[in-house]
Amino acid sequence: MTDRTLVLIKPDGVARRYVGEILGRVEKKGLSIVALELKTVSRELASAHYAEHESKPFFPELLEFITSGPVVAAVLEGPRAIAAFRQIAGGTDPVAKAVPGTIRGDLALDGQQNLVHGSDSVESAEREIALWFPGLA
Ligand code: CMP
């Protein structure tokens, strides 16, 4: 089944110059990049994107972080793209969950500054793609 997922390379990934490394891993996996943009995130977009985490204690810090510098937003397409990207990203906690060989397992230490975001379901992907790339069909 071909699907689409919304991926972010977060401010830490851009600042650490991992854009090429991360997009390279995406392409090596076989996923297609169908939209790509470097952008600075407004608090409005960040709040909408992370709406499901609004009640979490780390939400204010998460908004500060995600708006702290440019991010790379991408839409990836391919067979089981949502699961495939989450597989190569590794778990949210780069040490406790992400295993070596994954983006987070190889390149990150922090549970918040964990380099990438990937949609977690078809419903999330549709909602997030509409938020980040409203013009995309
Ligand atoms: P992401 O996959 O973008 O989804 C929500 C984000 O919140 C997550 O990656 C992390 O950046 C952040 N996050 C999740 N859990 C925690 C936590 N316990 N403390 C701080 N930040 C977190």
Backbone and ligand atoms as CSV (ligand in chain L), in Angstrom:
chain,resi,resn,atom,element,x,y,z
A,1,MET,N,N,0.843,-1.202,0.000
A,1,MET,CA,C,0.000,0.000,0.000
A,1,MET,C,C,0.881,1.256,0.000
A,2,THR,N,N,0.649,2.123,-0.968
A,2,THR,CA,C,1.412,3.367,-1.002
A,2,THR,C,C,0.754,4.386,-0.088
A,3,ASP,N,N,1.555,4.995,0.795
A,3,ASP,CA,C,0.997,6.102,1.565
A,3,ASP,C,C,2.006,7.219,1.706
A,4,ARG,N,N,1.549,8.286,2.328
A,4,ARG,CA,C,2.370,9.477,2.499
A,4,ARG,C,C,2.546,9.774,3.977
A,5,THR,N,N,3.692,10.339,4.305
A,5,THR,CA,C,3.951,10.722,5.685
A,5,THR,C,C,4.605,12.098,5.727
A,6,LEU,N,N,4.345,12.813,6.820
A,6,LEU,CA,C,4.961,14.132,7.014
A,6,LEU,C,C,6.171,13.938,7.920
A,7,VAL,N,N,7.305,14.371,7.435
A,7,VAL,CA,C,8.544,14.243,8.193
A,7,VAL,C,C,9.119,15.631,8.448
A,8,LEU,N,N,9.609,15.832,9.670
A,8,LEU,CA,C,10.342,17.060,9.987
A,8,LEU,C,C,11.759,16.690,10.379
A,9,ILE,N,N,12.721,17.456,9.850
A,9,ILE,CA,C,14.065,17.453,10.425
A,9,ILE,C,C,14.059,18.662,11.351
A,10,LYS,N,N,14.113,18.389,12.645
A,10,LYS,CA,C,13.896,19.422,13.662
A,10,LYS,C,C,15.099,20.380,13.728
A,11,PRO,N,N,14.945,21.495,14.483
A,11,PRO,CA,C,16.029,22.482,14.525
A,11,PRO,C,C,17.395,21.910,14.897
A,12,ASP,N,N,17.423,20.890,15.757
A,12,ASP,CA,C,18.725,20.289,16.115
A,12,ASP,C,C,19.351,19.594,14.911
A,13,GLY,N,N,18.524,18.964,14.090
A,13,GLY,CA,C,19.036,18.271,12.898
A,13,GLY,C,C,19.585,19.226,11.866
A,14,VAL,N,N,18.902,20.373,11.690
A,14,VAL,CA,C,19.392,21.384,10.748
A,14,VAL,C,C,20.675,22.014,11.305
A,15,ALA,N,N,20.651,22.380,12.608
A,15,ALA,CA,C,21.823,23.035,13.214
A,15,ALA,C,C,23.044,22.123,13.208
A,16,ARG,N,N,22.812,20.819,13.352
A,16,ARG,CA,C,23.938,19.873,13.382
A,16,ARG,C,C,24.348,19.411,11.980
A,17,ARG,N,N,23.723,20.003,10.973
A,17,ARG,CA,C,24.070,19.734,9.557
A,17,ARG,C,C,23.833,18.271,9.165
A,18,TYR,N,N,22.682,17.748,9.629
A,18,TYR,CA,C,22.319,16.372,9.295
A,18,TYR,C,C,21.236,16.278,8.221
A,19,VAL,N,N,20.938,17.394,7.551
A,19,VAL,CA,C,19.879,17.346,6.527
A,19,VAL,C,C,20.240,16.330,5.440
A,20,GLY,N,N,21.450,16.423,4.921
A,20,GLY,CA,C,21.874,15.501,3.858
A,20,GLY,C,C,21.910,14.063,4.343
A,21,GLU,N,N,22.450,13.861,5.536
A,21,GLU,CA,C,22.529,12.514,6.119
A,21,GLU,C,C,21.136,11.889,6.249
A,22,ILE,N,N,20.191,12.669,6.773
A,22,ILE,CA,C,18.845,12.132,7.027
A,22,ILE,C,C,18.101,11.904,5.713
A,23,LEU,N,N,18.160,12.881,4.791
A,23,LEU,CA,C,17.482,12.684,3.499
A,23,LEU,C,C,18.145,11.544,2.717
A,24,GLY,N,N,19.458,11.378,2.898
A,24,GLY,CA,C,20.153,10.260,2.253
A,24,GLY,C,C,19.620,8.918,2.742
A,25,ARG,N,N,19.388,8.820,4.051
A,25,ARG,CA,C,18.846,7.568,4.602
A,25,ARG,C,C,17.432,7.318,4.087
A,26,VAL,N,N,16.645,8.393,3.968
A,26,VAL,CA,C,15.285,8.287,3.426
A,26,VAL,C,C,15.342,7.743,2.001
A,27,GLU,N,N,16.231,8.295,1.194
A,27,GLU,CA,C,16.315,7.871,-0.208
A,27,GLU,C,C,16.863,6.446,-0.324
A,28,LYS,N,N,17.842,6.125,0.513
A,28,LYS,CA,C,18.387,4.753,0.469
A,28,LYS,C,C,17.322,3.729,0.847
A,29,LYS,N,N,16.422,4.101,1.747
A,29,LYS,CA,C,15.334,3.189,2.130
A,29,LYS,C,C,14.399,2.936,0.945
A,30,GLY,N,N,14.335,3.918,0.015
A,30,GLY,CA,C,13.483,3.760,-1.164
A,30,GLY,C,C,12.246,4.631,-1.156
A,31,LEU,N,N,12.176,5.529,-0.167
A,31,LEU,CA,C,11.022,6.432,-0.113
A,31,LEU,C,C,11.252,7.619,-1.043
A,32,SER,N,N,10.171,8.132,-1.633
A,32,SER,CA,C,10.271,9.287,-2.526
A,32,SER,C,C,9.935,10.560,-1.773
A,33,ILE,N,N,10.705,11.619,-2.061
A,33,ILE,CA,C,10.415,12.939,-1.502
A,33,ILE,C,C,9.484,13.638,-2.493
A,34,VAL,N,N,8.241,13.924,-2.059
A,34,VAL,CA,C,7.293,14.559,-2.982
A,34,VAL,C,C,7.054,16.034,-2.644
A,35,ALA,N,N,7.532,16.480,-1.488
A,35,ALA,CA,C,7.515,17.914,-1.143
A,35,ALA,C,C,8.639,18.131,-0.142
A,36,LEU,N,N,9.261,19.318,-0.218
A,36,LEU,CA,C,10.423,19.589,0.636
A,36,LEU,C,C,10.551,21.093,0.820
A,37,GLU,N,N,10.696,21.517,2.083
A,37,GLU,CA,C,10.805,22.956,2.345
A,37,GLU,C,C,11.584,23.214,3.626
A,38,LEU,N,N,12.480,24.215,3.563
A,38,LEU,CA,C,13.153,24.699,4.776
A,38,LEU,C,C,12.321,25.851,5.296
A,39,LYS,N,N,11.878,25.765,6.543
A,39,LYS,CA,C,11.078,26.894,7.031
A,39,LYS,C,C,11.205,27.115,8.525
A,40,THR,N,N,11.012,28.380,8.923
A,40,THR,CA,C,10.973,28.725,10.330
A,40,THR,C,C,9.524,28.609,10.770
A,41,VAL,N,N,9.306,27.933,11.878
A,41,VAL,CA,C,7.954,27.555,12.289
A,41,VAL,C,C,7.354,28.612,13.205
A,42,SER,N,N,6.138,29.044,12.906
A,42,SER,CA,C,5.428,29.982,13.782
A,42,SER,C,C,4.896,29.213,14.995
A,43,ARG,N,N,4.607,29.932,16.065
A,43,ARG,CA,C,4.030,29.268,17.249
A,43,ARG,C,C,2.667,28.675,16.920
A,44,GLU,N,N,1.942,29.331,15.990
A,44,GLU,CA,C,0.609,28.831,15.600
A,44,GLU,C,C,0.736,27.453,14.942
A,45,LEU,N,N,1.660,27.362,13.972
A,45,LEU,CA,C,1.842,26.081,13.283
A,45,LEU,C,C,2.351,25.013,14.253
A,46,ALA,N,N,3.306,25.400,15.112
A,46,ALA,CA,C,3.861,24.436,16.079
A,46,ALA,C,C,2.767,23.926,17.016
A,47,SER,N,N,1.911,24.832,17.496
A,47,SER,CA,C,0.838,24.431,18.421
A,47,SER,C,C,-0.154,23.510,17.733
A,48,ALA,N,N,-0.473,23.816,16.479
A,48,ALA,CA,C,-1.420,22.976,15.737
A,48,ALA,C,C,-0.805,21.604,15.468
A,49,HIS,N,N,0.458,21.608,15.076
A,49,HIS,CA,C,1.127,20.339,14.773
A,49,HIS,C,C,1.160,19.422,15.991
A,50,TYR,N,N,1.497,20.007,17.162
A,50,TYR,CA,C,1.646,19.210,18.377
A,50,TYR,C,C,0.417,19.297,19.285
A,51,ALA,N,N,-0.756,19.565,18.717
A,51,ALA,CA,C,-1.984,19.746,19.512
A,51,ALA,C,C,-2.239,18.582,20.472
A,52,GLU,N,N,-1.927,17.367,20.044
A,52,GLU,CA,C,-2.212,16.204,20.908
A,52,GLU,C,C,-1.350,16.188,22.172
A,53,HIS,N,N,-0.276,16.995,22.188
A,53,HIS,CA,C,0.611,17.022,23.357
A,53,HIS,C,C,0.372,18.244,24.248
A,54,GLU,N,N,-0.696,18.982,23.955
A,54,GLU,CA,C,-0.944,20.252,24.648
A,54,GLU,C,C,-0.975,20.121,26.173
A,55,SER,N,N,-1.475,19.014,26.668
A,55,SER,CA,C,-1.607,18.860,28.126
A,55,SER,C,C,-0.344,18.282,28.774
A,56,LYS,N,N,0.654,17.931,27.971
A,56,LYS,CA,C,1.857,17.301,28.534
A,56,LYS,C,C,2.749,18.353,29.192
A,57,PRO,N,N,3.448,17.952,30.258
A,57,PRO,CA,C,4.314,18.916,30.961
A,57,PRO,C,C,5.420,19.492,30.074
A,58,PHE,N,N,5.846,18.728,29.058
A,58,PHE,CA,C,6.949,19.205,28.214
A,58,PHE,C,C,6.486,20.075,27.045
A,59,PHE,N,N,5.158,20.344,26.955
A,59,PHE,CA,C,4.631,21.064,25.784
A,59,PHE,C,C,5.250,22.472,25.595
A,60,PRO,N,N,5.328,23.302,26.665
A,60,PRO,CA,C,5.917,24.642,26.456
A,60,PRO,C,C,7.353,24.572,25.925
A,61,GLU,N,N,8.119,23.642,26.502
A,61,GLU,CA,C,9.518,23.482,26.075
A,61,GLU,C,C,9.594,22.952,24.638
A,62,LEU,N,N,8.657,22.086,24.284
A,62,LEU,CA,C,8.617,21.533,22.926
A,62,LEU,C,C,8.343,22.653,21.909
A,63,LEU,N,N,7.423,23.565,22.261
A,63,LEU,CA,C,7.136,24.696,21.354
A,63,LEU,C,C,8.351,25.604,21.212
A,64,GLU,N,N,9.029,25.878,22.336
A,64,GLU,CA,C,10.251,26.698,22.291
A,64,GLU,C,C,11.274,26.060,21.356
A,65,PHE,N,N,11.443,24.769,21.525
A,65,PHE,CA,C,12.451,24.040,20.740
A,65,PHE,C,C,12.108,24.065,19.245
A,66,ILE,N,N,10.882,23.733,18.908
A,66,ILE,CA,C,10.549,23.537,17.489
A,66,ILE,C,C,10.501,24.877,16.735
A,67,THR,N,N,10.349,25.978,17.497
A,67,THR,CA,C,10.353,27.307,16.863
A,67,THR,C,C,11.718,27.989,16.987
A,68,SER,N,N,12.718,27.276,17.495
A,68,SER,CA,C,13.999,27.923,17.815
A,68,SER,C,C,14.914,28.126,16.611
A,69,GLY,N,N,14.593,27.511,15.492
A,69,GLY,CA,C,15.426,27.635,14.294
A,69,GLY,C,C,14.731,26.936,13.151
A,70,PRO,N,N,15.273,27.052,11.952
A,70,PRO,CA,C,14.602,26.446,10.808
A,70,PRO,C,C,14.491,24.925,10.911
A,71,VAL,N,N,13.421,24.404,10.346
A,71,VAL,CA,C,13.237,22.962,10.223
A,71,VAL,C,C,13.125,22.640,8.735
A,72,VAL,N,N,13.371,21.400,8.399
A,72,VAL,CA,C,13.081,20.921,7.045
A,72,VAL,C,C,11.830,20.067,7.133
A,73,ALA,N,N,10.808,20.465,6.385
A,73,ALA,CA,C,9.565,19.686,6.328
A,73,ALA,C,C,9.535,18.951,4.995
A,74,ALA,N,N,9.116,17.700,5.049
A,74,ALA,CA,C,9.062,16.900,3.820
A,74,ALA,C,C,7.842,15.997,3.832
A,75,VAL,N,N,7.316,15.750,2.651
A,75,VAL,CA,C,6.313,14.693,2.492
A,75,VAL,C,C,6.993,13.555,1.749
A,76,LEU,N,N,6.940,12.379,2.363
A,76,LEU,CA,C,7.526,11.171,1.759
A,76,LEU,C,C,6.414,10.258,1.290
A,77,GLU,N,N,6.690,9.581,0.207
A,77,GLU,CA,C,5.680,8.671,-0.362
A,77,GLU,C,C,6.331,7.333,-0.676
A,78,GLY,N,N,5.571,6.286,-0.496
A,78,GLY,CA,C,6.078,4.956,-0.840
A,78,GLY,C,C,5.258,3.887,-0.165
A,79,PRO,N,N,5.581,2.626,-0.439
A,79,PRO,CA,C,4.878,1.526,0.203
A,79,PRO,C,C,5.067,1.594,1.716
A,80,ARG,N,N,3.992,1.627,2.451
A,80,ARG,CA,C,4.032,1.702,3.927
A,80,ARG,C,C,4.977,2.816,4.415
A,81,ALA,N,N,4.887,3.995,3.782
A,81,ALA,CA,C,5.824,5.089,4.070
A,81,ALA,C,C,5.808,5.504,5.541
A,82,ILE,N,N,4.632,5.479,6.166
A,82,ILE,CA,C,4.536,5.912,7.574
A,82,ILE,C,C,5.376,4.981,8.461
A,83,ALA,N,N,5.129,3.686,8.319
A,83,ALA,CA,C,5.870,2.710,9.130
A,83,ALA,C,C,7.338,2.677,8.730
A,84,ALA,N,N,7.614,2.811,7.434
A,84,ALA,CA,C,9.001,2.722,6.965
A,84,ALA,C,C,9.836,3.870,7.528
A,85,PHE,N,N,9.265,5.080,7.558
A,85,PHE,CA,C,10.066,6.179,8.108
A,85,PHE,C,C,10.253,5.999,9.608
A,86,ARG,N,N,9.198,5.565,10.305
A,86,ARG,CA,C,9.335,5.384,11.756
A,86,ARG,C,C,10.367,4.293,12.071
A,87,GLN,N,N,10.467,3.314,11.187
A,87,GLN,CA,C,11.485,2.275,11.372
A,87,GLN,C,C,12.883,2.858,11.259
A,88,ILE,N,N,13.135,3.656,10.229
A,88,ILE,CA,C,14.502,4.182,10.080
A,88,ILE,C,C,14.790,5.316,11.061
A,89,ALA,N,N,13.735,5.967,11.604
A,89,ALA,CA,C,13.945,7.019,12.612
A,89,ALA,C,C,14.352,6.408,13.944
A,90,GLY,N,N,13.746,5.271,14.304
A,90,GLY,CA,C,13.965,4.695,15.631
A,90,GLY,C,C,13.002,5.309,16.638
A,91,GLY,N,N,12.955,4.739,17.844
A,91,GLY,CA,C,12.005,5.184,18.868
A,91,GLY,C,C,12.267,6.606,19.335
A,92,THR,N,N,11.234,7.183,19.983
A,92,THR,CA,C,11.311,8.601,20.395
A,92,THR,C,C,12.497,8.868,21.310
A,93,ASP,N,N,12.732,7.985,22.267
A,93,ASP,CA,C,13.888,8.164,23.153
A,93,ASP,C,C,15.115,7.538,22.480
A,94,PRO,N,N,16.083,8.365,22.098
A,94,PRO,CA,C,17.205,7.877,21.279
A,94,PRO,C,C,18.105,6.862,21.965
A,95,VAL,N,N,18.012,6.784,23.293
A,95,VAL,CA,C,18.866,5.827,24.006
A,95,VAL,C,C,18.053,4.623,24.488
A,96,ALA,N,N,16.925,4.884,25.143
A,96,ALA,CA,C,16.135,3.782,25.706
A,96,ALA,C,C,15.391,2.991,24.636
A,97,LYS,N,N,15.009,3.646,23.551
A,97,LYS,CA,C,14.164,2.971,22.552
A,97,LYS,C,C,14.823,2.787,21.178
A,98,ALA,N,N,15.472,3.831,20.674
A,98,ALA,CA,C,16.018,3.733,19.313
A,98,ALA,C,C,17.254,2.837,19.312
A,99,VAL,N,N,17.321,1.941,18.355
A,99,VAL,CA,C,18.457,1.017,18.310
A,99,VAL,C,C,19.509,1.544,17.317
A,100,PRO,N,N,20.767,1.101,17.470
A,100,PRO,CA,C,21.796,1.482,16.511
A,100,PRO,C,C,21.365,1.094,15.089
A,101,GLY,N,N,21.738,1.921,14.150
A,101,GLY,CA,C,21.313,1.693,12.765
A,101,GLY,C,C,20.171,2.611,12.372
A,102,THR,N,N,19.470,3.154,13.386
A,102,THR,CA,C,18.404,4.116,13.108
A,102,THR,C,C,18.966,5.539,13.227
A,103,ILE,N,N,18.201,6.501,12.687
A,103,ILE,CA,C,18.645,7.906,12.727
A,103,ILE,C,C,18.869,8.337,14.175
A,104,ARG,N,N,17.861,8.119,15.013
A,104,ARG,CA,C,18.001,8.561,16.407
A,104,ARG,C,C,18.996,7.685,17.174
A,105,GLY,N,N,18.984,6.393,16.917
A,105,GLY,CA,C,19.906,5.490,17.615
A,105,GLY,C,C,21.357,5.798,17.310
A,106,ASP,N,N,21.622,6.259,16.099
A,106,ASP,CA,C,23.006,6.556,15.709
A,106,ASP,C,C,23.432,7.982,16.062
A,107,LEU,N,N,22.470,8.937,16.014
A,107,LEU,CA,C,22.876,10.343,15.965
A,107,LEU,C,C,22.341,11.229,17.090
A,108,ALA,N,N,21.475,10.680,17.959
A,108,ALA,CA,C,20.856,11.549,18.972
A,108,ALA,C,C,20.983,10.951,20.370
A,109,LEU,N,N,20.859,11.829,21.366
A,109,LEU,CA,C,20.914,11.425,22.773
A,109,LEU,C,C,19.683,11.859,23.556
A,110,ASP,N,N,19.047,12.935,23.108
A,110,ASP,CA,C,18.027,13.617,23.904
A,110,ASP,C,C,16.614,13.213,23.485
A,111,GLY,N,N,15.718,13.044,24.463
A,111,GLY,CA,C,14.343,12.615,24.184
A,111,GLY,C,C,13.500,13.671,23.496
A,112,GLN,N,N,13.897,14.911,23.584
A,112,GLN,CA,C,13.163,15.976,22.889
A,112,GLN,C,C,13.887,16.412,21.623
A,113,GLN,N,N,15.175,16.674,21.754
A,113,GLN,CA,C,15.968,17.082,20.580
A,113,GLN,C,C,16.433,15.796,19.885
A,114,ASN,N,N,15.458,15.142,19.249
A,114,ASN,CA,C,15.689,13.808,18.707
A,114,ASN,C,C,15.674,13.795,17.175
A,115,LEU,N,N,16.051,14.910,16.596
A,115,LEU,CA,C,16.365,15.081,15.165
A,115,LEU,C,C,15.191,15.075,14.193
A,116,VAL,N,N,14.249,14.145,14.363
A,116,VAL,CA,C,13.199,14.002,13.346
A,116,VAL,C,C,11.832,13.771,13.971
A,117,HIS,N,N,10.829,14.072,13.178
A,117,HIS,CA,C,9.446,13.716,13.491
A,117,HIS,C,C,8.885,12.974,12.287
A,118,GLY,N,N,8.080,11.965,12.535
A,118,GLY,CA,C,7.353,11.299,11.455
A,118,GLY,C,C,5.938,11.018,11.896
A,119,SER,N,N,4.974,11.231,11.021
A,119,SER,CA,C,3.562,10.979,11.349
A,119,SER,C,C,3.395,9.557,11.885
A,120,ASP,N,N,2.447,9.383,12.828
A,120,ASP,CA,C,2.301,8.061,13.447
A,120,ASP,C,C,1.113,7.252,12.939
A,121,SER,N,N,0.298,7.810,12.038
A,121,SER,CA,C,-0.853,7.067,11.503
A,121,SER,C,C,-1.304,7.748,10.213
A,122,VAL,N,N,-2.168,7.073,9.479
A,122,VAL,CA,C,-2.701,7.662,8.243
A,122,VAL,C,C,-3.453,8.953,8.563
A,123,GLU,N,N,-4.222,8.939,9.659
A,123,GLU,CA,C,-5.002,10.128,10.042
A,123,GLU,C,C,-4.076,11.284,10.404
A,124,SER,N,N,-3.023,11.000,11.182
A,124,SER,CA,C,-2.063,12.052,11.542
A,124,SER,C,C,-1.359,12.579,10.301
A,125,ALA,N,N,-0.993,11.685,9.403
A,125,ALA,CA,C,-0.276,12.104,8.195
A,125,ALA,C,C,-1.151,13.055,7.376
A,126,GLU,N,N,-2.412,12.716,7.211
A,126,GLU,CA,C,-3.308,13.589,6.426
A,126,GLU,C,C,-3.437,14.951,7.088
A,127,ARG,N,N,-3.618,14.950,8.395
A,127,ARG,CA,C,-3.768,16.215,9.135
A,127,ARG,C,C,-2.484,17.038,9.052
A,128,GLU,N,N,-1.337,16.396,9.262
A,128,GLU,CA,C,-0.061,17.118,9.286
A,128,GLU,C,C,0.334,17.610,7.882
A,129,ILE,N,N,0.077,16.815,6.858
A,129,ILE,CA,C,0.414,17.249,5.494
A,129,ILE,C,C,-0.436,18.468,5.127
A,130,ALA,N,N,-1.708,18.463,5.519
A,130,ALA,CA,C,-2.586,19.609,5.229
A,130,ALA,C,C,-2.099,20.867,5.955
A,131,LEU,N,N,-1.533,20.687,7.158
A,131,LEU,CA,C,-1.019,21.834,7.922
A,131,LEU,C,C,0.255,22.407,7.300
A,132,TRP,N,N,1.167,21.536,6.931
A,132,TRP,CA,C,2.495,21.976,6.486
A,132,TRP,C,C,2.542,22.286,5.001
A,133,PHE,N,N,1.743,21.576,4.217
A,133,PHE,CA,C,1.752,21.768,2.760
A,133,PHE,C,C,0.308,21.885,2.257
A,134,PRO,N,N,-0.339,23.026,2.587
A,134,PRO,CA,C,-1.763,23.142,2.257
A,134,PRO,C,C,-2.045,23.064,0.757
A,135,GLY,N,N,-1.040,23.358,-0.062
A,135,GLY,CA,C,-1.283,23.347,-1.508
A,135,GLY,C,C,-1.116,21.979,-2.147
A,136,LEU,N,N,-0.649,21.009,-1.364
A,136,LEU,CA,C,-0.340,19.700,-1.967
A,136,LEU,C,C,-1.627,18.895,-2.196
A,137,ALA,N,N,-1.750,18.354,-3.385
A,137,ALA,CA,C,-2.988,17.605,-3.701
A,137,ALA,C,C,-3.047,16.312,-2.900
L,1,CMP,P1,P,7.879,13.708,17.980
L,1,CMP,O1,O,7.936,12.378,17.345
L,1,CMP,O2,O,8.014,14.917,17.123
L,1,CMP,O3,O,6.509,13.828,18.820
L,1,CMP,C1,C,6.371,14.607,19.974
L,1,CMP,C2,C,7.673,15.175,20.446
L,1,CMP,O4,O,7.674,15.588,21.790
L,1,CMP,C3,C,8.745,14.100,20.398
L,1,CMP,O5,O,9.065,13.780,19.079
L,1,CMP,C4,C,9.839,14.754,21.220
L,1,CMP,O6,O,10.539,15.761,20.498
L,1,CMP,C5,C,8.995,15.425,22.292
L,1,CMP,N1,N,8.908,14.592,23.502
L,1,CMP,C6,C,8.305,13.392,23.624
L,1,CMP,N2,N,8.396,12.925,24.884
L,1,CMP,C7,C,9.075,13.875,25.574
L,1,CMP,C8,C,9.481,13.992,26.929
L,1,CMP,N3,N,9.194,13.050,27.833
L,1,CMP,N4,N,10.133,15.117,27.310
L,1,CMP,C9,C,10.398,16.081,26.400
L,1,CMP,N5,N,10.032,16.035,25.102
L,1,CMP,C10,C,9.387,14.939,24.696
